[in-house]
Amino acid sequence: MAKIKKGDLVQVISGAKPERGGDRGKQGKVLEVVPGTNRVVVEGVNYVTKHTRVGQSQRGTKTGGIETVEAPIHISNVAIVDPETKKPTRVGHRVEEVVKNGEKRTVRVRYAKKSGKDL
């Protein structure tokens, strides 16, 4: 079961500090999870410049040029943010019984462990 999912709020916990042009300490929402390479794309983090070839669309407008996009970052370099304390934390799973339409089901539920110091 994945610990980080699309839509989670995460914080970058490694890399260069913002004073040196890095992204450590920045928080953002997970836009995409790439399970094959254990990477995530985080909103507003790890911007790279991408050069695209000039082409034409159906209407005849020119496309291409230089654009900035978010690049994937390794999943070990981010931590989920606890919604209560707004600090990075670890994630646990617990088994709960849910009653739905009159029948009991056992499901695993994610929860944020108690966040002490900054990770």
Biopython code that builds the backbone (N, CA, C, O; Angstrom):
import numpy as np
from Bio.PDB.StructureBuilder import StructureBuilder

atoms = [
    (1, "MET", "N", (0.845, -1.180, 0.000)),
    (1, "MET", "CA", (0.000, 0.000, 0.000)),
    (1, "MET", "C", (0.887, 1.239, 0.000)),
    (1, "MET", "O", (1.819, 1.344, 0.798)),
    (2, "ALA", "N", (0.596, 2.165, -0.888)),
    (2, "ALA", "CA", (1.429, 3.355, -1.036)),
    (2, "ALA", "C", (1.227, 4.309, 0.133)),
    (2, "ALA", "O", (0.114, 4.490, 0.626)),
    (3, "LYS", "N", (2.331, 4.915, 0.564)),
    (3, "LYS", "CA", (2.247, 5.871, 1.664)),
    (3, "LYS", "C", (1.882, 7.264, 1.168)),
    (3, "LYS", "O", (1.235, 8.028, 1.884)),
    (4, "ILE", "N", (2.289, 7.598, -0.046)),
    (4, "ILE", "CA", (1.993, 8.915, -0.607)),
    (4, "ILE", "C", (1.099, 8.729, -1.819)),
    (4, "ILE", "O", (1.381, 7.914, -2.697)),
    (5, "LYS", "N", (0.015, 9.497, -1.857)),
    (5, "LYS", "CA", (-0.951, 9.378, -2.941)),
    (5, "LYS", "C", (-1.181, 10.743, -3.583)),
    (5, "LYS", "O", (-0.807, 11.777, -3.030)),
    (6, "LYS", "N", (-1.798, 10.724, -4.747)),
    (6, "LYS", "CA", (-2.114, 11.952, -5.457)),
    (6, "LYS", "C", (-3.049, 12.803, -4.600)),
    (6, "LYS", "O", (-4.031, 12.303, -4.051)),
    (7, "GLY", "N", (-2.735, 14.091, -4.494)),
    (7, "GLY", "CA", (-3.560, 15.002, -3.710)),
    (7, "GLY", "C", (-3.064, 15.237, -2.298)),
    (7, "GLY", "O", (-3.553, 16.144, -1.625)),
    (8, "ASP", "N", (-2.097, 14.442, -1.822)),
    (8, "ASP", "CA", (-1.545, 14.631, -0.474)),
    (8, "ASP", "C", (-0.709, 15.907, -0.415)),
    (8, "ASP", "O", (-0.100, 16.309, -1.406)),
    (9, "LEU", "N", (-0.690, 16.537, 0.758)),
    (9, "LEU", "CA", (0.184, 17.679, 0.991)),
    (9, "LEU", "C", (1.495, 17.137, 1.550)),
    (9, "LEU", "O", (1.509, 16.468, 2.583)),
    (10, "VAL", "N", (2.612, 17.433, 0.851)),
    (10, "VAL", "CA", (3.918, 16.922, 1.267)),
    (10, "VAL", "C", (4.912, 18.069, 1.413)),
    (10, "VAL", "O", (4.699, 19.167, 0.899)),
    (11, "GLN", "N", (6.004, 17.790, 2.125)),
    (11, "GLN", "CA", (7.074, 18.756, 2.300)),
    (11, "GLN", "C", (8.381, 18.107, 1.876)),
    (11, "GLN", "O", (8.626, 16.937, 2.169)),
    (12, "VAL", "N", (9.224, 18.879, 1.179)),
    (12, "VAL", "CA", (10.535, 18.394, 0.763)),
    (12, "VAL", "C", (11.446, 18.411, 1.985)),
    (12, "VAL", "O", (11.574, 19.434, 2.657)),
    (13, "ILE", "N", (12.086, 17.263, 2.271)),
    (13, "ILE", "CA", (12.891, 17.158, 3.494)),
    (13, "ILE", "C", (14.379, 17.039, 3.206)),
    (13, "ILE", "O", (15.173, 16.947, 4.142)),
    (14, "SER", "N", (14.782, 17.037, 1.936)),
    (14, "SER", "CA", (16.205, 16.947, 1.630)),
    (14, "SER", "C", (16.521, 17.812, 0.421)),
    (14, "SER", "O", (15.626, 18.258, -0.297)),
    (15, "GLY", "N", (17.809, 18.038, 0.214)),
    (15, "GLY", "CA", (18.245, 18.877, -0.898)),
    (15, "GLY", "C", (18.790, 20.198, -0.385)),
    (15, "GLY", "O", (18.999, 20.381, 0.814)),
    (16, "ALA", "N", (19.016, 21.109, -1.313)),
    (16, "ALA", "CA", (19.579, 22.413, -0.960)),
    (16, "ALA", "C", (18.529, 23.301, -0.305)),
    (16, "ALA", "O", (17.336, 23.194, -0.587)),
    (17, "LYS", "N", (19.001, 24.177, 0.573)),
    (17, "LYS", "CA", (18.107, 25.130, 1.230)),
    (17, "LYS", "C", (17.651, 26.189, 0.230)),
    (17, "LYS", "O", (18.301, 26.383, -0.797)),
    (18, "PRO", "N", (16.547, 26.875, 0.513)),
    (18, "PRO", "CA", (16.058, 27.907, -0.417)),
    (18, "PRO", "C", (17.062, 29.037, -0.650)),
    (18, "PRO", "O", (17.070, 29.638, -1.724)),
    (19, "GLU", "N", (17.904, 29.336, 0.338)),
    (19, "GLU", "CA", (18.895, 30.397, 0.158)),
    (19, "GLU", "C", (19.900, 30.044, -0.931)),
    (19, "GLU", "O", (20.487, 30.929, -1.554)),
    (20, "ARG", "N", (20.095, 28.749, -1.158)),
    (20, "ARG", "CA", (21.051, 28.282, -2.160)),
    (20, "ARG", "C", (20.355, 27.832, -3.445)),
    (20, "ARG", "O", (20.964, 27.184, -4.297)),
    (21, "GLY", "N", (19.075, 28.184, -3.575)),
    (21, "GLY", "CA", (18.352, 27.857, -4.794)),
    (21, "GLY", "C", (17.664, 26.518, -4.782)),
    (21, "GLY", "O", (17.228, 26.047, -5.833)),
    (22, "GLY", "N", (17.548, 25.882, -3.624)),
    (22, "GLY", "CA", (16.923, 24.573, -3.533)),
    (22, "GLY", "C", (15.474, 24.638, -3.096)),
    (22, "GLY", "O", (14.885, 25.714, -2.997)),
    (23, "ASP", "N", (14.913, 23.480, -2.838)),
    (23, "ASP", "CA", (13.491, 23.381, -2.498)),
    (23, "ASP", "C", (13.221, 22.806, -1.112)),
    (23, "ASP", "O", (12.065, 22.547, -0.779)),
    (24, "ARG", "N", (14.260, 22.597, -0.288)),
    (24, "ARG", "CA", (14.040, 22.008, 1.022)),
    (24, "ARG", "C", (13.127, 22.894, 1.859)),
    (24, "ARG", "O", (13.311, 24.110, 1.925)),
    (25, "GLY", "N", (12.143, 22.270, 2.495)),
    (25, "GLY", "CA", (11.206, 22.998, 3.341)),
    (25, "GLY", "C", (9.953, 23.454, 2.625)),
    (25, "GLY", "O", (8.993, 23.864, 3.278)),
    (26, "LYS", "N", (9.930, 23.395, 1.308)),
    (26, "LYS", "CA", (8.739, 23.812, 0.563)),
    (26, "LYS", "C", (7.655, 22.756, 0.671)),
    (26, "LYS", "O", (7.932, 21.557, 0.694)),
    (27, "GLN", "N", (6.409, 23.225, 0.737)),
    (27, "GLN", "CA", (5.267, 22.321, 0.790)),
    (27, "GLN", "C", (4.457, 22.465, -0.482)),
    (27, "GLN", "O", (4.377, 23.549, -1.061)),
    (28, "GLY", "N", (3.857, 21.363, -0.914)),
    (28, "GLY", "CA", (3.027, 21.399, -2.111)),
    (28, "GLY", "C", (2.186, 20.152, -2.217)),
    (28, "GLY", "O", (2.403, 19.171, -1.506)),
    (29, "LYS", "N", (1.220, 20.203, -3.118)),
    (29, "LYS", "CA", (0.313, 19.092, -3.332)),
    (29, "LYS", "C", (0.904, 18.136, -4.361)),
    (29, "LYS", "O", (1.517, 18.574, -5.334)),
    (30, "VAL", "N", (0.725, 16.848, -4.157)),
    (30, "VAL", "CA", (1.216, 15.834, -5.097)),
    (30, "VAL", "C", (0.308, 15.840, -6.323)),
    (30, "VAL", "O", (-0.897, 15.611, -6.215)),
    (31, "LEU", "N", (0.901, 16.106, -7.498)),
    (31, "LEU", "CA", (0.155, 16.133, -8.741)),
    (31, "LEU", "C", (0.109, 14.767, -9.412)),
    (31, "LEU", "O", (-0.876, 14.422, -10.065)),
    (32, "GLU", "N", (1.181, 13.989, -9.248)),
    (32, "GLU", "CA", (1.284, 12.710, -9.925)),
    (32, "GLU", "C", (2.234, 11.805, -9.160)),
    (32, "GLU", "O", (3.225, 12.271, -8.599)),
    (33, "VAL", "N", (1.932, 10.504, -9.136)),
    (33, "VAL", "CA", (2.803, 9.509, -8.524)),
    (33, "VAL", "C", (3.263, 8.568, -9.633)),
    (33, "VAL", "O", (2.444, 8.045, -10.388)),
    (34, "VAL", "N", (4.587, 8.352, -9.730)),
    (34, "VAL", "CA", (5.153, 7.442, -10.723)),
    (34, "VAL", "C", (5.665, 6.212, -9.964)),
    (34, "VAL", "O", (6.800, 6.223, -9.486)),
    (35, "PRO", "N", (4.853, 5.151, -9.841)),
    (35, "PRO", "CA", (5.243, 4.020, -9.002)),
    (35, "PRO", "C", (6.414, 3.210, -9.543)),
    (35, "PRO", "O", (7.141, 2.595, -8.763)),
    (36, "GLY", "N", (6.615, 3.193, -10.854)),
    (36, "GLY", "CA", (7.698, 2.403, -11.424)),
    (36, "GLY", "C", (9.072, 2.874, -11.007)),
    (36, "GLY", "O", (9.984, 2.063, -10.847)),
    (37, "THR", "N", (9.236, 4.181, -10.828)),
    (37, "THR", "CA", (10.534, 4.742, -10.458)),
    (37, "THR", "C", (10.547, 5.345, -9.063)),
    (37, "THR", "O", (11.523, 5.988, -8.676)),
    (38, "ASN", "N", (9.466, 5.143, -8.297)),
    (38, "ASN", "CA", (9.340, 5.679, -6.932)),
    (38, "ASN", "C", (9.530, 7.185, -6.905)),
    (38, "ASN", "O", (10.297, 7.697, -6.089)),
    (39, "ARG", "N", (8.852, 7.892, -7.774)),
    (39, "ARG", "CA", (8.964, 9.345, -7.834)),
    (39, "ARG", "C", (7.582, 9.986, -7.787)),
    (39, "ARG", "O", (6.576, 9.371, -8.140)),
    (40, "VAL", "N", (7.562, 11.256, -7.336)),
    (40, "VAL", "CA", (6.329, 12.024, -7.296)),
    (40, "VAL", "C", (6.578, 13.392, -7.920)),
    (40, "VAL", "O", (7.691, 13.916, -7.873)),
    (41, "VAL", "N", (5.534, 13.959, -8.502)),
    (41, "VAL", "CA", (5.590, 15.322, -9.034)),
    (41, "VAL", "C", (4.830, 16.194, -8.047)),
    (41, "VAL", "O", (3.647, 15.966, -7.791)),
    (42, "VAL", "N", (5.514, 17.198, -7.492)),
    (42, "VAL", "CA", (4.928, 18.060, -6.467)),
    (42, "VAL", "C", (4.734, 19.457, -7.044)),
    (42, "VAL", "O", (5.610, 19.991, -7.724)),
    (43, "GLU", "N", (3.578, 20.037, -6.760)),
    (43, "GLU", "CA", (3.226, 21.361, -7.259)),
    (43, "GLU", "C", (4.163, 22.423, -6.682)),
    (43, "GLU", "O", (4.281, 22.556, -5.464)),
    (44, "GLY", "N", (4.830, 23.179, -7.564)),
    (44, "GLY", "CA", (5.689, 24.274, -7.136)),
    (44, "GLY", "C", (7.083, 23.870, -6.699)),
    (44, "GLY", "O", (7.814, 24.693, -6.147)),
    (45, "VAL", "N", (7.475, 22.612, -6.933)),
    (45, "VAL", "CA", (8.770, 22.114, -6.482)),
    (45, "VAL", "C", (9.518, 21.509, -7.662)),
    (45, "VAL", "O", (8.908, 20.891, -8.535)),
    (46, "ASN", "N", (10.846, 21.685, -7.693)),
    (46, "ASN", "CA", (11.729, 21.076, -8.683)),
    (46, "ASN", "C", (11.384, 21.522, -10.106)),
    (46, "ASN", "O", (11.165, 20.698, -10.993)),
    (47, "TYR", "N", (11.342, 22.839, -10.302)),
    (47, "TYR", "CA", (11.081, 23.380, -11.634)),
    (47, "TYR", "C", (12.297, 23.185, -12.535)),
    (47, "TYR", "O", (13.436, 23.399, -12.119)),
    (48, "VAL", "N", (12.038, 22.778, -13.769)),
    (48, "VAL", "CA", (13.084, 22.669, -14.782)),
    (48, "VAL", "C", (12.590, 23.373, -16.041)),
    (48, "VAL", "O", (11.385, 23.486, -16.263)),
    (49, "THR", "N", (13.537, 23.850, -16.874)),
    (49, "THR", "CA", (13.148, 24.469, -18.131)),
    (49, "THR", "C", (13.136, 23.403, -19.201)),
    (49, "THR", "O", (14.069, 22.608, -19.318)),
    (50, "LYS", "N", (12.071, 23.392, -19.983)),
    (50, "LYS", "CA", (11.892, 22.381, -21.018)),
    (50, "LYS", "C", (11.802, 23.092, -22.360)),
    (50, "LYS", "O", (10.988, 23.999, -22.537)),
    (51, "HIS", "N", (12.639, 22.676, -23.301)),
    (51, "HIS", "CA", (12.637, 23.249, -24.636)),
    (51, "HIS", "C", (11.791, 22.360, -25.533)),
    (51, "HIS", "O", (12.086, 21.177, -25.697)),
    (52, "THR", "N", (10.741, 22.928, -26.112)),
    (52, "THR", "CA", (9.876, 22.154, -27.001)),
    (52, "THR", "C", (10.033, 22.650, -28.429)),
    (52, "THR", "O", (10.208, 23.844, -28.674)),
    (53, "ARG", "N", (9.968, 21.725, -29.352)),
    (53, "ARG", "CA", (10.145, 22.039, -30.768)),
    (53, "ARG", "C", (8.981, 22.893, -31.276)),
    (53, "ARG", "O", (7.832, 22.694, -30.884)),
    (54, "VAL", "N", (9.297, 23.835, -32.144)),
    (54, "VAL", "CA", (8.269, 24.704, -32.707)),
    (54, "VAL", "C", (7.463, 23.904, -33.717)),
    (54, "VAL", "O", (8.022, 23.243, -34.593)),
    (55, "GLY", "N", (6.160, 23.968, -33.587)),
    (55, "GLY", "CA", (5.257, 23.282, -34.508)),
    (55, "GLY", "C", (4.036, 24.150, -34.751)),
    (55, "GLY", "O", (3.984, 25.305, -34.329)),
    (56, "GLN", "N", (3.071, 23.589, -35.425)),
    (56, "GLN", "CA", (1.838, 24.328, -35.681)),
    (56, "GLN", "C", (0.652, 23.487, -35.253)),
    (56, "GLN", "O", (0.636, 22.269, -35.433)),
    (57, "SER", "N", (-0.342, 24.155, -34.682)),
    (57, "SER", "CA", (-1.559, 23.465, -34.298)),
    (57, "SER", "C", (-2.520, 23.458, -35.487)),
    (57, "SER", "O", (-2.193, 23.961, -36.562)),
    (58, "GLN", "N", (-3.681, 22.896, -35.289)),
    (58, "GLN", "CA", (-4.683, 22.802, -36.365)),
    (58, "GLN", "C", (-5.083, 24.181, -36.880)),
    (58, "GLN", "O", (-5.357, 24.344, -38.069)),
    (59, "ARG", "N", (-5.116, 25.164, -35.998)),
    (59, "ARG", "CA", (-5.563, 26.513, -36.372)),
    (59, "ARG", "C", (-4.441, 27.330, -37.007)),
    (59, "ARG", "O", (-4.689, 28.415, -37.533)),
    (60, "GLY", "N", (-3.224, 26.826, -36.963)),
    (60, "GLY", "CA", (-2.125, 27.557, -37.571)),
    (60, "GLY", "C", (-1.301, 28.369, -36.596)),
    (60, "GLY", "O", (-0.382, 29.073, -37.011)),
    (61, "THR", "N", (-1.606, 28.290, -35.298)),
    (61, "THR", "CA", (-0.825, 29.035, -34.309)),
    (61, "THR", "C", (0.466, 28.285, -34.016)),
    (61, "THR", "O", (0.506, 27.055, -34.039)),
    (62, "LYS", "N", (1.508, 29.037, -33.743)),
    (62, "LYS", "CA", (2.821, 28.453, -33.451)),
    (62, "LYS", "C", (2.841, 27.941, -32.018)),
    (62, "LYS", "O", (2.354, 28.600, -31.099)),
    (63, "THR", "N", (3.411, 26.758, -31.846)),
    (63, "THR", "CA", (3.600, 26.197, -30.507)),
    (63, "THR", "C", (5.091, 25.951, -30.308)),
    (63, "THR", "O", (5.865, 25.925, -31.266)),
    (64, "GLY", "N", (5.476, 25.774, -29.061)),
    (64, "GLY", "CA", (6.874, 25.490, -28.774)),
    (64, "GLY", "C", (7.547, 26.639, -28.070)),
    (64, "GLY", "O", (6.933, 27.669, -27.791)),
    (65, "GLY", "N", (8.819, 26.450, -27.787)),
    (65, "GLY", "CA", (9.595, 27.458, -27.083)),
    (65, "GLY", "C", (10.107, 26.908, -25.772)),
    (65, "GLY", "O", (10.258, 25.697, -25.610)),
    (66, "ILE", "N", (10.373, 27.801, -24.836)),
    (66, "ILE", "CA", (10.907, 27.411, -23.530)),
    (66, "ILE", "C", (9.797, 27.539, -22.504)),
    (66, "ILE", "O", (9.166, 28.590, -22.394)),
    (67, "GLU", "N", (9.556, 26.474, -21.754)),
    (67, "GLU", "CA", (8.551, 26.509, -20.694)),
    (67, "GLU", "C", (9.139, 25.875, -19.442)),
    (67, "GLU", "O", (10.062, 25.065, -19.520)),
    (68, "THR", "N", (8.594, 26.253, -18.277)),
    (68, "THR", "CA", (9.060, 25.672, -17.019)),
    (68, "THR", "C", (7.990, 24.711, -16.518)),
    (68, "THR", "O", (6.809, 25.054, -16.462)),
    (69, "VAL", "N", (8.416, 23.504, -16.154)),
    (69, "VAL", "CA", (7.500, 22.485, -15.665)),
    (69, "VAL", "C", (8.095, 21.839, -14.414)),
    (69, "VAL", "O", (9.299, 21.920, -14.169)),
    (70, "GLU", "N", (7.221, 21.192, -13.622)),
    (70, "GLU", "CA", (7.692, 20.471, -12.443)),
    (70, "GLU", "C", (8.234, 19.113, -12.864)),
    (70, "GLU", "O", (7.590, 18.391, -13.626)),
    (71, "ALA", "N", (9.407, 18.769, -12.372)),
    (71, "ALA", "CA", (10.013, 17.478, -12.665)),
    (71, "ALA", "C", (9.782, 16.548, -11.472)),
    (71, "ALA", "O", (9.565, 17.017, -10.355)),
    (72, "PRO", "N", (9.826, 15.232, -11.704)),
    (72, "PRO", "CA", (9.636, 14.287, -10.589)),
    (72, "PRO", "C", (10.767, 14.379, -9.571)),
    (72, "PRO", "O", (11.907, 14.696, -9.910)),
    (73, "ILE", "N", (10.428, 14.095, -8.322)),
    (73, "ILE", "CA", (11.388, 14.065, -7.225)),
    (73, "ILE", "C", (11.232, 12.711, -6.534)),
    (73, "ILE", "O", (10.130, 12.165, -6.485)),
    (74, "HIS", "N", (12.323, 12.171, -6.002)),
    (74, "HIS", "CA", (12.248, 10.837, -5.405)),
    (74, "HIS", "C", (11.362, 10.852, -4.173)),
    (74, "HIS", "O", (11.335, 11.822, -3.415)),
    (75, "ILE", "N", (10.643, 9.765, -3.989)),
    (75, "ILE", "CA", (9.648, 9.683, -2.918)),
    (75, "ILE", "C", (10.287, 9.731, -1.530)),
    (75, "ILE", "O", (9.628, 10.103, -0.559)),
    (76, "SER", "N", (11.571, 9.354, -1.430)),
    (76, "SER", "CA", (12.252, 9.373, -0.133)),
    (76, "SER", "C", (12.631, 10.792, 0.283)),
    (76, "SER", "O", (13.000, 11.017, 1.435)),
    (77, "ASN", "N", (12.545, 11.748, -0.636)),
    (77, "ASN", "CA", (12.913, 13.127, -0.333)),
    (77, "ASN", "C", (11.733, 13.985, 0.097)),
    (77, "ASN", "O", (11.889, 15.186, 0.313)),
    (78, "VAL", "N", (10.549, 13.380, 0.226)),
    (78, "VAL", "CA", (9.371, 14.119, 0.672)),
    (78, "VAL", "C", (8.730, 13.387, 1.843)),
    (78, "VAL", "O", (8.881, 12.175, 1.994)),
    (79, "ALA", "N", (8.011, 14.144, 2.671)),
    (79, "ALA", "CA", (7.278, 13.570, 3.799)),
    (79, "ALA", "C", (5.886, 14.190, 3.831)),
    (79, "ALA", "O", (5.712, 15.367, 3.513)),
    (80, "ILE", "N", (4.910, 13.396, 4.211)),
    (80, "ILE", "CA", (3.534, 13.882, 4.295)),
    (80, "ILE", "C", (3.426, 14.882, 5.440)),
    (80, "ILE", "O", (4.056, 14.716, 6.484)),
    (81, "VAL", "N", (2.617, 15.925, 5.233)),
    (81, "VAL", "CA", (2.420, 16.966, 6.239)),
    (81, "VAL", "C", (1.207, 16.604, 7.091)),
    (81, "VAL", "O", (0.138, 16.289, 6.567)),
    (82, "ASP", "N", (1.386, 16.655, 8.412)),
    (82, "ASP", "CA", (0.286, 16.399, 9.345)),
    (82, "ASP", "C", (-0.719, 17.534, 9.227)),
    (82, "ASP", "O", (-0.337, 18.696, 9.368)),
    (83, "PRO", "N", (-1.998, 17.237, 8.972)),
    (83, "PRO", "CA", (-2.974, 18.312, 8.779)),
    (83, "PRO", "C", (-3.203, 19.182, 10.015)),
    (83, "PRO", "O", (-3.614, 20.336, 9.887)),
    (84, "GLU", "N", (-2.941, 18.643, 11.210)),
    (84, "GLU", "CA", (-3.170, 19.414, 12.427)),
    (84, "GLU", "C", (-2.017, 20.351, 12.744)),
    (84, "GLU", "O", (-2.234, 21.532, 13.015)),
    (85, "THR", "N", (-0.772, 19.828, 12.711)),
    (85, "THR", "CA", (0.383, 20.629, 13.123)),
    (85, "THR", "C", (1.099, 21.298, 11.964)),
    (85, "THR", "O", (1.951, 22.158, 12.186)),
    (86, "LYS", "N", (0.770, 20.921, 10.718)),
    (86, "LYS", "CA", (1.405, 21.464, 9.504)),
    (86, "LYS", "C", (2.901, 21.186, 9.478)),
    (86, "LYS", "O", (3.668, 21.959, 8.902)),
    (87, "LYS", "N", (3.327, 20.064, 10.111)),
    (87, "LYS", "CA", (4.729, 19.658, 10.108)),
    (87, "LYS", "C", (4.839, 18.300, 9.424)),
    (87, "LYS", "O", (3.872, 17.539, 9.395)),
    (88, "PRO", "N", (6.022, 17.989, 8.869)),
    (88, "PRO", "CA", (6.173, 16.679, 8.229)),
    (88, "PRO", "C", (6.067, 15.562, 9.256)),
    (88, "PRO", "O", (6.522, 15.693, 10.392)),
    (89, "THR", "N", (5.459, 14.466, 8.836)),
    (89, "THR", "CA", (5.239, 13.353, 9.740)),
    (89, "THR", "C", (5.322, 12.042, 8.984)),
    (89, "THR", "O", (5.447, 12.026, 7.759)),
    (90, "ARG", "N", (5.252, 10.941, 9.721)),
    (90, "ARG", "CA", (5.225, 9.622, 9.113)),
    (90, "ARG", "C", (3.789, 9.139, 9.040)),
    (90, "ARG", "O", (2.905, 9.662, 9.718)),
    (91, "VAL", "N", (3.571, 8.130, 8.202)),
    (91, "VAL", "CA", (2.219, 7.640, 7.971)),
    (91, "VAL", "C", (2.105, 6.221, 8.483)),
    (91, "VAL", "O", (3.003, 5.401, 8.296)),
    (92, "GLY", "N", (0.987, 5.944, 9.134)),
    (92, "GLY", "CA", (0.718, 4.592, 9.598)),
    (92, "GLY", "C", (-0.604, 4.101, 9.020)),
    (92, "GLY", "O", (-1.352, 4.861, 8.404)),
    (93, "HIS", "N", (-0.874, 2.829, 9.228)),
    (93, "HIS", "CA", (-2.128, 2.226, 8.791)),
    (93, "HIS", "C", (-2.753, 1.533, 9.983)),
    (93, "HIS", "O", (-2.050, 0.948, 10.807)),
    (94, "ARG", "N", (-4.058, 1.597, 10.077)),
    (94, "ARG", "CA", (-4.757, 0.860, 11.115)),
    (94, "ARG", "C", (-5.993, 0.217, 10.495)),
    (94, "ARG", "O", (-6.524, 0.688, 9.489)),
    (95, "VAL", "N", (-6.426, -0.845, 11.109)),
    (95, "VAL", "CA", (-7.569, -1.587, 10.601)),
    (95, "VAL", "C", (-8.809, -1.108, 11.338)),
    (95, "VAL", "O", (-8.840, -1.074, 12.568)),
    (96, "GLU", "N", (-9.831, -0.738, 10.573)),
    (96, "GLU", "CA", (-11.082, -0.268, 11.162)),
    (96, "GLU", "C", (-12.242, -1.031, 10.546)),
    (96, "GLU", "O", (-12.172, -1.500, 9.410)),
    (97, "GLU", "N", (-13.299, -1.141, 11.317)),
    (97, "GLU", "CA", (-14.508, -1.775, 10.802)),
    (97, "GLU", "C", (-15.470, -0.683, 10.369)),
    (97, "GLU", "O", (-15.769, 0.233, 11.134)),
    (98, "VAL", "N", (-15.949, -0.784, 9.146)),
    (98, "VAL", "CA", (-16.852, 0.210, 8.588)),
    (98, "VAL", "C", (-18.175, -0.464, 8.272)),
    (98, "VAL", "O", (-18.203, -1.538, 7.671)),
    (99, "VAL", "N", (-19.281, 0.170, 8.680)),
    (99, "VAL", "CA", (-20.600, -0.357, 8.364)),
    (99, "VAL", "C", (-21.143, 0.440, 7.187)),
    (99, "VAL", "O", (-21.336, 1.653, 7.272)),
    (100, "LYS", "N", (-21.385, -0.267, 6.085)),
    (100, "LYS", "CA", (-21.884, 0.385, 4.878)),
    (100, "LYS", "C", (-23.016, -0.459, 4.322)),
    (100, "LYS", "O", (-22.837, -1.646, 4.052)),
    (101, "ASN", "N", (-24.172, 0.147, 4.153)),
    (101, "ASN", "CA", (-25.370, -0.545, 3.647)),
    (101, "ASN", "C", (-25.734, -1.756, 4.502)),
    (101, "ASN", "O", (-26.198, -2.775, 3.992)),
    (102, "GLY", "N", (-25.518, -1.628, 5.800)),
    (102, "GLY", "CA", (-25.893, -2.695, 6.720)),
    (102, "GLY", "C", (-24.915, -3.840, 6.820)),
    (102, "GLY", "O", (-25.179, -4.790, 7.558)),
    (103, "GLU", "N", (-23.785, -3.801, 6.107)),
    (103, "GLU", "CA", (-22.819, -4.888, 6.214)),
    (103, "GLU", "C", (-21.489, -4.353, 6.727)),
    (103, "GLU", "O", (-21.076, -3.243, 6.392)),
    (104, "LYS", "N", (-20.827, -5.168, 7.547)),
    (104, "LYS", "CA", (-19.548, -4.774, 8.137)),
    (104, "LYS", "C", (-18.420, -5.134, 7.188)),
    (104, "LYS", "O", (-18.421, -6.197, 6.567)),
    (105, "ARG", "N", (-17.454, -4.224, 7.087)),
    (105, "ARG", "CA", (-16.261, -4.491, 6.281)),
    (105, "ARG", "C", (-15.043, -4.039, 7.073)),
    (105, "ARG", "O", (-15.112, -3.072, 7.831)),
    (106, "THR", "N", (-13.938, -4.733, 6.898)),
    (106, "THR", "CA", (-12.681, -4.364, 7.526)),
    (106, "THR", "C", (-11.815, -3.687, 6.472)),
    (106, "THR", "O", (-11.539, -4.269, 5.424)),
    (107, "VAL", "N", (-11.385, -2.453, 6.750)),
    (107, "VAL", "CA", (-10.579, -1.698, 5.790)),
    (107, "VAL", "C", (-9.342, -1.151, 6.487)),
    (107, "VAL", "O", (-9.337, -0.918, 7.696)),
    (108, "ARG", "N", (-8.275, -0.949, 5.676)),
    (108, "ARG", "CA", (-7.075, -0.298, 6.204)),
    (108, "ARG", "C", (-7.189, 1.191, 5.943)),
    (108, "ARG", "O", (-7.532, 1.611, 4.838)),
    (109, "VAL", "N", (-6.902, 1.987, 6.958)),
    (109, "VAL", "CA", (-7.039, 3.437, 6.876)),
    (109, "VAL", "C", (-5.691, 4.075, 7.176)),
    (109, "VAL", "O", (-5.016, 3.685, 8.128)),
    (110, "ARG", "N", (-5.285, 5.082, 6.345)),
    (110, "ARG", "CA", (-4.055, 5.823, 6.611)),
    (110, "ARG", "C", (-4.307, 6.859, 7.689)),
    (110, "ARG", "O", (-5.392, 7.435, 7.768)),
    (111, "TYR", "N", (-3.294, 7.096, 8.524)),
    (111, "TYR", "CA", (-3.374, 8.181, 9.486)),
    (111, "TYR", "C", (-1.983, 8.741, 9.721)),
    (111, "TYR", "O", (-0.988, 8.031, 9.578)),
    (112, "ALA", "N", (-1.917, 10.014, 10.079)),
    (112, "ALA", "CA", (-0.639, 10.675, 10.339)),
    (112, "ALA", "C", (-0.223, 10.366, 11.771)),
    (112, "ALA", "O", (-0.973, 10.598, 12.720)),
    (113, "LYS", "N", (0.995, 9.833, 11.905)),
    (113, "LYS", "CA", (1.526, 9.565, 13.230)),
    (113, "LYS", "C", (1.839, 10.890, 13.905)),
    (113, "LYS", "O", (1.888, 11.929, 13.247)),
    (114, "LYS", "N", (2.049, 10.860, 15.197)),
    (114, "LYS", "CA", (2.338, 12.087, 15.929)),
    (114, "LYS", "C", (3.656, 12.674, 15.444)),
    (114, "LYS", "O", (4.685, 11.999, 15.444)),
    (115, "SER", "N", (3.615, 13.935, 15.032)),
    (115, "SER", "CA", (4.836, 14.581, 14.525)),
    (115, "SER", "C", (5.488, 15.342, 15.666)),
    (115, "SER", "O", (4.899, 16.247, 16.256)),
    (116, "GLY", "N", (6.703, 14.956, 15.955)),
    (116, "GLY", "CA", (7.467, 15.611, 17.012)),
    (116, "GLY", "C", (8.240, 16.761, 16.437)),
    (116, "GLY", "O", (7.663, 17.779, 16.053)),
    (117, "LYS", "N", (9.561, 16.607, 16.373)),
    (117, "LYS", "CA", (10.412, 17.618, 15.765)),
    (117, "LYS", "C", (10.264, 17.576, 14.258)),
    (117, "LYS", "O", (9.655, 16.661, 13.704)),
    (118, "ASP", "N", (10.831, 18.579, 13.599)),
    (118, "ASP", "CA", (10.859, 18.573, 12.139)),
    (118, "ASP", "C", (11.697, 17.401, 11.669)),
    (118, "ASP", "O", (12.765, 17.134, 12.220)),
    (119, "LEU", "N", (11.222, 16.709, 10.666)),
    (119, "LEU", "CA", (11.985, 15.581, 10.110)),
    (119, "LEU", "C", (13.139, 16.081, 9.277)),
    (119, "LEU", "O", (13.896, 15.281, 8.727)),
]
sb = StructureBuilder()
sb.init_structure("model")
sb.init_model(0)
sb.init_chain("A")
sb.init_seg("    ")
for serial, (resi, resn, name, xyz) in enumerate(atoms, 1):
    if name == "N":
        sb.init_residue(resn, " ", resi, " ")
    sb.init_atom(name, np.array(xyz, "f"), 0.0, 1.0, " ", f" {name:<3s}", serial, name[0])
structure = sb.get_structure()
